[in-house]
Amino acid sequence: MFVVHDLPGLALLIGAAFVAGVLNALAGGGSFLTLPALIQAGVPPVMANATGTVALLPGYVGSCWGYRAEMGPAFHGRRPWPLLIAALAGGLLGAGLLVVTPDDVFRGLVPWLLAAATLLFAAGDRIARALTRMGAGGPAQMVAGLFLVSVYGGYFNGGVGILLLALFTVMGIADLNAANALKNLMSVVLTTIAVAAYAAAGVVAWQPALVMAVAAVAGGIAGARLGRRIPRPWLKAVIVTIGVAMTIAFFRAG
């Protein structure tokens, strides 16, 4: 079992997990902090990917609890079970693909996925209005889109919040807090099933994961409170900025 013993390494993991929890509550992208922090602490890359996802799961739960008041508007007029089933099925499939697919294949796709998600979210209001006029954005499209995003989330999880926010914005959820609430709930669902698959495959370093999980919970709750206080234009600008920064970083890393 991999264990981090030195205090600087533990401090790095705790700090990265807290900020990652805040980012995931606001927009996603926390994995971009936790993955390099774990690798810097000496965790092997594949294990670091799985371990970071495990560590951030409680943060998703904390964010979901923080946005519980907005859950009603998020599901207004929508049946929850098709969305929950799509998130579960997609998360499980993505986790399974992670175990059998070479890392370099996925690393090549990540920046393009993030770039597309950031552009979709930036233009989400206009696209949503256009889709509404065309009769698009119905329940079937949302379920299908959620399944595909959940496959991505189960596979890597980095930037899945931006993809979810882009999906829900395009599908016509105009209230950003309601979209955040739904994003956090679906993040919990798809990440939970992925974590179960990672644990079954034995690719989790549990000591770093548990240490980081505590910090991620605190960050997730703090991020949920912060997100509710930020005006919509500011929050949207922050989310787009995070998406651009993540995209550039992944392109450079590739």
N, C-alpha and C positions, 0 to 999 in steps of 0.2 A: 504493500500500500504506500502511495506517495505521500510524504509529509513535509511541510515547510517548517523549518525549525527557527530560522533567524528572524529577529524582530523587524529589521528593515523590510524584509520580504513580506511579512505578515501585515505591516503597516501599509505597504503598497497595495496589497490585495484588498484591505479594508477600505482604503480611500477610493480605489477604483470601483469597488462594488457600490459604495454609497452614491457616488456621482452617477454611476450606471443606473441605479435605481431611480434617481431623479430624472435622468434622460428618458428612461423607458416609460415613466409616468407621463411625461410631456409629449414625446414623439417617437421613442424607440431609439435604437442605436447603442444601447448599453454594452452590447457584446464587443463593440469595437474598443472599449476600454478594458473589459475584463479579460479578453483573449490575450492581448499583448502583456498585460500585467501578470497573468498566470505563466506565460512563456518566460517572461523575465525572471519569475520566481523559480524557474527550473522545471515546470511541468511540461512533459512532451506535448507537441502541438495538437495531435488528435485528442488526447486526453484533456488538454486545456480547453478545447472547443466544447466538449461534452460537459466538463466541470463548470465552465462559465455559465452554461445554460441552466444547469442544476442550481447554481448559486443565485441566479436571477429569478428563479421561479417564485420564491417567497416575496420578492419585490413586486412581481406582477400581482400577487394576491393582495399585498398591501395597497397597491394602486387601485385595484378593483374595489376594495373596501372603501377607499377614500372617495371614489366616484359613485358610491352606491345610490346616492340621491338622484343621479342622472340616468340610472339604469331604466327607469320607467319610460322617459322620453326616447331613449335609444331603441327600445323595443316597440314603441307605439305603432300599432298597425302591422307588426311583423310577428310571425310565429317563431319562437326561440329554438324549437327542437331541430328543424332543418339546419340552422346555422351551427348549433352545437355539434351535431353529427358530422357536418362538413369539416369543422375544425378538428374533431377527433380523428376522422379518417385521414385527413391531409397530414396532420402532425405525425401520425403513426407511419404513413408511407414515407414521409420525408426522413424520419429517423432511421427507417430501414435502409433507405438509399444511402444515407451517410455512412453506414457500416460497410457497404460494399463498393462504393464509388471512390476512385482516387481523388485526393485532395486537390490536385492541380486543375482538374476539370471544373470543380466548383469555384475555385479561386478566380478562374477566368470569367465566370458568369456574374459574380457578385457585383462588380462596379457597374455593369450594364443594367442589372436589376435595380440597383439603388438610383441610378440616373433616371431611369424611366419612372420610378415611384416618386422621386422628387418633382419631376416635371408634371406628373399627374396631379400631385397634391397642390402645387403652385397654381395650376389652372383648373383646380377641382370645381370651383363654383360655376365657371363658364361651361365646363364639360357637362356638369350635372344638369344645367338648364337645357343644354343642347340635347342631351340624352332624354330628358323628360319630354321635350317637344317631339322627339322621334319615337316616343313610346318605349324607350329602353330603360334600363335600371330597375327592372322588376325583380320579384323574389327569386326567380330561377337564376337570373344573372348574378345576383348577390351571393347565392349559395355556391354557384360554380366558381366565382371569383375567390370566395373565401376558402374553398377547397384548395385551389392552386396556391394561394398565399400561405396556407397552412402547410402545404408540402415544403415550400421554401423555409418556413419557420422551423419545422421539424428537422430540416436538413442542416441549417446553420444558425438561424435565429437572429443573426446580425442584421439590423435594419428592418426587422419584420414589423415593428410598430409603424414605420413610415409607409410600408406597403399596405398595412391595414387601414391607416388613416386615409391614404390615397383611395383605396377601394371604397370605403364608406362615404367619402366626400363625393366621389364620382357617382355613387349609387343614390345620392340625393339626401344624405343626412347633413343638413345645413348647420345645425348647432354643433360647434366644435367640441363642447364639453360632452354632449351626448355621444358624438363619434369617439371621443377619448374613452368614455365609459365602456362602449361596446368593444373598442380595441383592446382595452385592458382585460375584459372578460374572455375574449377569444384568445388572447395571449396566454392566459392561465390554462385554458382548455387544451390548446395545441401543445403547449410546453409541458404540461403534466404527462400527457401520453408519450411525448418524446423522451422525457426524463426516465419514464418507466422502461422504455426500450434501451436507453443508454445504460441504465443500471443492470438490466438483464444481460447486456453484452459485456459488462465488466470494464467500461471505459471511463469511469468516474473516479477522480481523486477526492475522497470524501472529506478529509480534514480541511483542505482549502475551501471546498464547496460549502461546508457548514459555517466556517468563519466568515466567508463573504456573504452568505445568505442573511446573517443578522444585519450587516451593514446595508444590504440591498433593501431589506424591509423598511428600515428607517428612511432610506433615500426615496423609496416608492411612495411612502406616506407624505413626506415633505414635498415631493414633486406633484402629487395630486392636489395638495393645498395651494401650492404656488401656481399651478396651471389654472385653477379656478379664479385667481385674482388677476391674471394677466389679460388685458384687453385682447379681443380676437385678432385684430391686425398685428399686434405685437407677437402673440403666440404663433400665428401663422408664419411670421417672418423668422422667428426662432426655429421653428420646425424645418422650414426650407433651408435655412443656414446650416442646420445640423445635417440635412440630407446632402447638400452640396459638399460640405466638409468631409463627410464619410465617403462620398463618391470619389472625390479627388484622392483621398488617402488610399482607398482600395485600388484605384488605377495606378498610383505610384508604387504600391506594394506589389502589384502584379508585374 
